[in-house]
Amino acid sequence: MCNAVARLLSTAGCGGGSVRTYPARSDTVASSAARVSSLAIGTAAGTSATTAHPRPVLGAAFADLAAPTVADPPKAQIGQEPPFPEDAPDTTEPHKVQRYEVCTINGGRELAVQSFGAADGVPIVFMHGMPGSRIGPYPRAAALDLQGIRLIAYDRPGYGRSTRNKGRSVADAADDVESIANTLGLDQFAVVGRSGGGPHALAVAARLPHLVTAAAVLVSTAPPESPSLDWVDGMNRANAEAYTQVEDHTQLRRKLSSTVERTLKDPESFLHEWVIPQISHNDWPVIEDLEIRRQLRASYLEAFRNGVDGWFDDILALRSKW
């Protein structure tokens, strides 16, 4: 899978379709996708490209997301929960966003779509993690503007404000993204997926080669039918338990629903139960940052606004044939 992603990133021009008003060659879009994926883990992409926007090589957009915007809270010892003062000021910088749009597809089903960053920038469709929503966390708008990136995110069916598509597969994401591209008037775009969004990003790239110029995935799962693979090896405990309960839909749904109910009452509880106990020491500076913490809580609230369906369907899809 890593080799396939590397090939996609190095491919210049994946078929027909003319570029719209943004001055983006296919190699420019590939470079931008590589930059988004590498910046998400705090590294700099060394590929240069020519567009209407300045392209400094820096650990900017996603790395900037992890930069504290207020005085750092007291550091916790590894293995202890990071302190989070409830009276800390909300310093979250408002993103420069378009109001979310509703894309209507397939007999009235709706997808909530939102754009961040440069309105005329290189379009990159972002597939959120599991669970997650279109609202982030993402880099600051200024960082996206500087990189000349228009980040386009949507709630997968069942999450946030998107209608459920019961029984959906990973591959069905391609139809949804194609509808979004048509609605937004995109002739070409790159795609990036994080965690549970990774397989969906690969599906979009595989099924829409005439539209997708580059793809990247971060901490993705593998296809469940991969030979000689211990599928849950190395996963955090909570995810591994959820995936191994997939055969008992009633038990799985009951467990996820209980978590969703607690999260809607107290979004911090999701971090306590599913995130903080599982992370490595390298991730502690991220979870300790107040701005990111607030964005995560907001994202979970949005993801679960209509209940457990998106999360439940994601798990079933990822454990089935893609």
FENFENGI-V109726 format. One record per helix or strand of 3 or more residues. SS is the DSSP state (2 for helix, 1 for strand). FROM is the first residue (numbers start at 1). TO is the last residue. Records with the same first field share a line. If there is no record, write none. Layout:
SS = FROM-TO, FROM-TO
//
This chain:
2 = 2-10, 26-39, 61-65, 141-147, 172-184, 196-207, 237-244, 249-265, 268-278, 281-288, 290-303, 309-318
1 = 101-105, 109-117, 122-127, 149-154, 189-194, 212-218
//
